[in-house]
């Protein structure tokens, strides 16, 4: 049944997202400013800035002392205090970027081509923050499930695991973890990795080559929806080549035909990728079977769907 409550524009997200993109948040995190000072610092129209900062104050992101604007204590906690239970960092900016892409859905329906997206270095930062934040609550449960039956100190290949949330959960479970992601992601995320975490990072496009080692487990967290059948088939074959016989592949993703969200997320992939989508259990079974894996089992752990198959 249609959900009328969902038909409300995400106005707060659009306002705070624009405040981040234009530099309002960065400037006011450094020091309090007047409207005119802030307008000069970010190159903005004073009237427009007044309207937006009034809304940010009403929503609780800013506070005012006389004519001086500053970030509120709640906003400082949310955006910058990593020890706060309310900390999100700038993870919401990925949703802001995705929302902008969705506004092009009418053109995408006509053309069949994804929406053009801004290719900025800051978007890598936002994407890493969003993926890490969304996985935080369930990562330990998912990792524990995936490591079951692999014995002590298994070797895990975390494909596309740049945010490190799952990798840290695997390492906490006793695994030796290799995270493979694109060079720019590895370059950005390596500075957040401690030497004693039993995690190494391997820069490389996993559609071209995988880390040259032999693993007990290959973990694909939110990877398969980015690509179409051809890429996923090839990736599963590459995974089989680096797994030992009896090794395990686990895939965290939406499985089409099992939830409404899987179909909705397929639209997100339509808007944002060339041929990505969400795939059925039968499709996964065929692709994995051709790569030399057993028929996949579907489970739900920590609110996430997980497909598991074993290398024959």
N, C-alpha and C positions, 0 to 999 in steps of 0.2 A: 504494500500500500504506500502511495506517495507520502513523504514526510514533509508537511508544510513548514515545520520548524526549521528544517534545513535550508529553506529558501530565503534565508536572511544573509545579506552581503556581509562578508567578514571585515567590517569597517575598522575595527580596532587593529587587526593585523595589518591592513593597508596603511593606516596612519603611522603605527610604530615602525613598520617596514620602511616607509618613506622617510621617516625621521633618521633611521640608520643610514639609508642610502645617500641622503643629502648632507650628512655630517652633523646633524643636530645633536645626536646622542654622544658622539665622540667629543665634540667641542664642550658640551656641558658636563661630561665626565671629568674633564681636566680642570675646569674652573667655572664659577657662576658668571653669567653674562646678562646684559640687557638685550632687549630685542634688537636694537640697532647694532650693538656689538656683534651679536650672533649673525645678523643679516650680512654684515660686512665680512665676517670670518668665512661664511660658506657661500657667499655670492647669491643671496636670496632676496626676494621681494619682502619688505618689512610687513606689509599688510597680510600677505599670505602666511608669513611666518607667525604673525600674531594669532591668526585664526587656528593654525595647526598647534601651536604651543598651548593655547587656551584649551584645546581638546586634550592634549597630552597631560596637562595639569588636572583636568577633570577626570581623566582615566587613571590618575595616580602615578604617572611616570615622571612628572615634573612637580617641583614645588617652587613657590615664589616668596622671596623676602624683599618687600618693597617692590622695586622694579627689576630685581635680579632673579634670573631663572637658574635653577640648578636641578640635577637629577634628584628624585626623591630617594629616601633611604631604602624603600621597597624596590625601586628600580635598580639601585646599586647592588642590592642583595641578589636580585634576579639575574642581572647581567654580568656582574663581575666577581661576586663572592662565591668561589667554588666550594666553600665549606657550608654554605647555606642550604637547608633542605628545599628552598625555593629557587635554587640556581637552575637556570636554563642556558645561560650564555646567550649566544646569538643563533641558537639552533632553529628558532622560528623563522629565520631569514630564508631557509630553504623552502619552507611552506609559502613564504611571500613570493619567492621566485616562481614556484610551481603555479601559484594562483595567477600570476601574470601570464604564464604560458596558457593556462586554461581559458583566458579571455579570448584567445585566438581559435577556440574550438570550431566556430562556424566556418572559418577559412580552411581549417584542417579537414573538416568533413568534406568540403568541396574539392580540395586538392589532393588529399591523402598524404600530404607531407607534414612533418612535424613543425611546430612553431619555432621560428628563429629565436635563439636564446643568447643572452649576453655571455660571452666567454671571458669572464673576469677572474683574476686570481683569487679575489675575495670570495667568489662563489665556491671554490674548493674548500675554503675554511668553513663556510656556512654549511656545506653538504656534510663535511666530516663531523661538525658539531651536531647536526640534526640526526645523522645515523647513529652516532655514539649515544646521544641522549635517548633516542627511541628504543635502543637495545638495552639500556642500562638495567631496567627492572627485571628483565627475563633472561639476561645473558647467562647467569650462573646456572639456572635450571636447564636451559638449552644445551649448554656445554656439558653438564653432567649427563644428560640423556645421550648426547652424541658420543661421549667417551665410554659409555657402558659396553663392557665386553672386550675392551682393547688392551687390558692388562696395565702394568706399571709403565710410566714414562713413554707413552705412545708419541709418535711423531705426527704432527698435525700440519697440514697445508691449509691455511685460511686464505681462500682465493677472493680477492677484492676486499680484504679485511682491514683496509687502511684506518678506519676509525679506532681500531685496537680494543674495542669493548669486548667482543667475543674472544679475541686472542688472549686478553688478560684473564678471562674466565677459564679458558682452556689451560693456560699456564697455572692458574690457581688450583686446577684439578690434577696437576702433576704432569701435564703434557709439555713436550718440547715443540714450540710453535714457529712455523715460518709463515709470515704474512706476505703475500704477493699483491702488489697494486701498481698502478701507473707511476712512472718516475717522479712526476710532480707531487703526487700524493705521498710517496715515500719520503721525498725531500722535506715536505712540510711536516709530516707526522713523526719523523725520526727524532725530532727535538723533544717530543713528549715521552719518549721511551727511556726507561731507566735500564742501566746495564745489567741489573740483577733480576730482570723479569723473565728470563728464559724465553725470550722472543727475539727473533731476527726478522729483518725486513728485506725482501727481494724485489728490486724494481724491475718491472717488465709487464708488457701487455699480455694478459693470460690468453687472449685470442691468438697469439703468435707462438708463445712458448711458456711452459711452466718451469718452476724451480727444478733444477736437475738433481733430484734426490729420490729416495723411496720412502713413502709415507704409509702410516697405518690408517689415517683418516684424511679425507679431503672435505672441507667444509665450504659450501657455497651459500653465503648469507645474502639474500636479496640481490642475486646476480642474474638469474635466468630470465627474469622479466624484462631485462634491458635488451635482450636479443631475440631473434627469430629462430625458426627451426634449424636452419643450416648452422648458425653459430653455436647453438646449444648442442647439436649433435657432435660437432667438431670438438667442442670443449669437453664433453663427456669422454670422448676417445682419448684426448690428451690426459685427462684425469686418470683414466684406467691405466695409462702407460706409466704413471708415476706412483701408483698404488701397488703394494705387495699383494700377492694372491690372498684372497680372504679379507683384503682391506675394505674399508667402508667409505661410501660417499653419503653425505647428508646435505640436503637442500632445504633451506628456509625460504619459503615464498608463498604467494597466494596461489591456490589451486583452483582453476576455473571450473565451475560447475558444482562447487561445494559451498560457497558463500556468495551473498550479493556483493560483498566488498571486492571479491576477486574480479567480478565483471566491471565494477566501477574503477578499480585500479587499472584495468585494461585500457580505459579511456585515458588515464594519466600517461600511460606508455604510448598511446597513439599520439598524444599531443607533444610528447617530449623526446621520442626516439624514432628512428627510421623504420624499424620493424619489430620493436619490442611488444610484449603483451603478457597476458597470463595464460597458462597452459593447463590442459586437463591431465588427470592422472593417467589416462590412456596414452596421451602424447608423451608424457615423461617415461612411461613404461616402455614404449617403442624405442625411444631415443636411447635410454639406458641399456635396454636389451641388446640393441645393435652394437653398443660399445663394450659389451661383455659383462654386464651387471645382471644381478637377479632382479626379479620384479620388485618395484618399490613398495614399501609400506608407508602409509600415511598416518601420522600421529599429530596430536596437538599438545604442545608443551609451553607453559607460560603464555598462553594466548597466541602462540605462533604455530603455523602449520609446518611440519617437518617431514620430508620424504627421505627414506633410508633405503639404500641398496648395497649389496655386497659384490665385490669383484669375484667372478667365478674362477 
